[in-house]
Amino acid sequence: MQYLEWMEEGKYEIVKRALRCAMAEGVKAPHHLYFTFRVSFPGVKIHDELRAQYPQEMTIALNDVFWNLSVQDAFFSVELLFETQRHLLKIPYKALVNFIDPGVEFALQFNWEDSSAPMVKDNIIFLDKFRPQSV
């Protein structure tokens, strides 16, 4: 059973639903959607100027001004304004570090580790510790 992987996939589904809502209805107060993602993750596409400015992580916000939001199975893309230039960003969900909607006090943090890697022994909780000891 891959509980940790299933849990991560469930979090991505919440993000997709929020993005689909934003695509259909816009982002209205009190909502503000913040995404922090790993810039160097495979499949992330951002302008070279932005990549140089944010080489490791970048946080973007979707609120009242964004264009061409597209929600796909493995990634989303959106056009945002940086200074006076519009730039298209493509962000795979697996590049996400966190998703926050501070207006409703909601946040998700994503596991950076490779979810296909096997669980290490130190993360296993043995149920025998919780069973009553026989006398």
C-alpha positions as CSV (number, residue, x, y, z in Angstrom):
1,M,0.0,0.0,0.0
2,Q,1.3,3.4,-1.0
3,Y,-0.4,5.6,1.6
4,L,2.2,8.5,1.4
5,E,1.9,8.6,-2.4
6,W,-1.9,8.5,-2.3
7,M,-1.9,11.4,0.2
8,E,0.4,13.5,-2.0
9,E,-1.8,12.8,-5.0
10,G,-4.9,13.9,-3.0
11,K,-3.2,17.2,-2.2
12,Y,-2.5,17.7,-5.9
13,E,-6.2,17.1,-6.6
14,I,-7.1,19.9,-4.2
15,V,-4.8,22.3,-6.0
16,K,-6.3,21.2,-9.4
17,R,-9.8,21.9,-8.1
18,A,-8.8,25.3,-6.8
19,L,-7.2,26.2,-10.1
20,R,-10.2,25.0,-12.1
21,C,-12.4,27.2,-9.9
22,A,-10.0,30.1,-10.5
23,M,-10.2,29.4,-14.2
24,A,-14.0,29.3,-14.3
25,E,-14.8,32.1,-11.8
26,G,-11.6,34.1,-11.2
27,V,-10.1,34.5,-7.8
28,K,-12.4,36.7,-5.6
29,A,-11.8,38.0,-2.1
30,P,-11.1,36.6,0.5
31,H,-9.2,34.1,-1.7
32,H,-5.6,34.7,-2.8
33,L,-3.8,31.6,-4.2
34,Y,-0.1,31.4,-3.5
35,F,2.1,28.7,-5.0
36,T,5.8,28.1,-4.1
37,F,7.6,25.8,-6.5
38,R,11.1,24.5,-7.2
39,V,12.4,26.3,-10.2
40,S,14.9,23.6,-11.2
41,F,12.3,20.8,-11.2
42,P,12.0,19.0,-14.6
43,G,9.3,20.5,-16.7
44,V,9.2,23.9,-15.1
45,K,9.1,26.6,-17.8
46,I,9.7,30.2,-16.8
47,H,11.5,33.1,-18.5
48,D,15.3,33.0,-18.2
49,E,15.3,36.4,-16.4
50,L,13.0,35.1,-13.7
51,R,15.0,31.9,-13.4
52,A,18.1,33.9,-12.8
53,Q,16.3,36.0,-10.2
54,Y,14.8,32.9,-8.5
55,P,17.2,30.1,-9.0
56,Q,15.8,27.7,-6.4
57,E,12.3,28.5,-5.4
58,M,9.7,31.0,-6.6
59,T,6.3,32.0,-5.1
60,I,3.6,33.3,-7.4
61,A,0.1,34.6,-6.5
62,L,-3.1,34.3,-8.3
63,N,-5.6,36.9,-7.3
64,D,-7.3,39.5,-9.5
65,V,-4.8,39.7,-12.4
66,F,-3.7,36.7,-14.4
67,W,-4.2,35.4,-18.0
68,N,-4.5,32.2,-19.9
69,L,-4.7,29.8,-16.9
70,S,-4.7,26.2,-18.1
71,V,-5.1,23.2,-15.8
72,Q,-3.8,19.9,-17.1
73,D,-3.3,16.5,-15.5
74,A,0.4,16.9,-14.7
75,F,0.9,20.7,-14.7
76,F,-0.7,24.1,-14.8
77,S,0.3,27.1,-16.8
78,V,-0.6,30.8,-16.3
79,E,0.5,34.1,-17.6
80,L,1.4,36.7,-14.9
81,L,2.7,40.2,-14.9
82,F,6.3,40.8,-13.7
83,E,7.1,44.5,-13.6
84,T,5.7,45.6,-17.0
85,Q,6.1,42.2,-18.8
86,R,3.6,39.3,-19.1
87,H,5.3,35.9,-18.8
88,L,3.9,32.5,-19.2
89,L,4.9,30.0,-16.5
90,K,4.4,26.2,-16.7
91,I,4.5,24.4,-13.4
92,P,4.2,20.7,-12.9
93,Y,2.3,19.9,-9.7
94,K,5.2,17.7,-8.5
95,A,7.4,20.9,-8.4
96,L,5.1,22.5,-5.8
97,V,6.5,23.1,-2.3
98,N,3.4,24.6,-0.9
99,F,0.0,26.0,-1.7
100,I,-1.6,28.6,0.5
101,D,-4.9,30.5,0.5
102,P,-4.3,32.9,3.4
103,G,-7.7,34.5,3.1
104,V,-9.4,31.3,4.4
105,E,-6.4,30.1,6.4
106,F,-5.7,27.1,4.2
107,A,-2.3,25.6,3.4
108,L,-0.8,22.5,1.9
109,Q,2.8,21.4,2.1
110,F,4.1,18.9,-0.4
111,N,6.7,16.2,0.1
112,W,9.9,17.0,-1.7
113,E,11.2,13.4,-1.6
114,D,10.7,11.0,-4.4
115,S,7.4,9.3,-3.7
116,S,8.5,6.2,-5.5
117,A,11.4,5.7,-3.1
118,P,10.7,3.0,-0.5
119,M,10.0,4.0,3.1
120,V,13.1,3.8,5.2
121,K,13.0,1.7,8.3
122,D,13.2,4.7,10.7
123,N,9.8,5.9,9.5
124,I,7.9,2.7,10.3
125,I,5.9,2.6,13.5
126,F,5.5,-0.9,14.8
127,L,2.0,-1.5,16.2
128,D,3.3,-3.9,18.8
129,K,4.3,-0.8,20.9
130,F,0.6,0.0,21.3
131,R,-0.8,-3.4,22.0
132,P,-1.4,-4.4,25.6
133,Q,1.3,-6.4,27.2
134,S,0.2,-9.9,28.3
135,V,0.7,-10.6,32.0
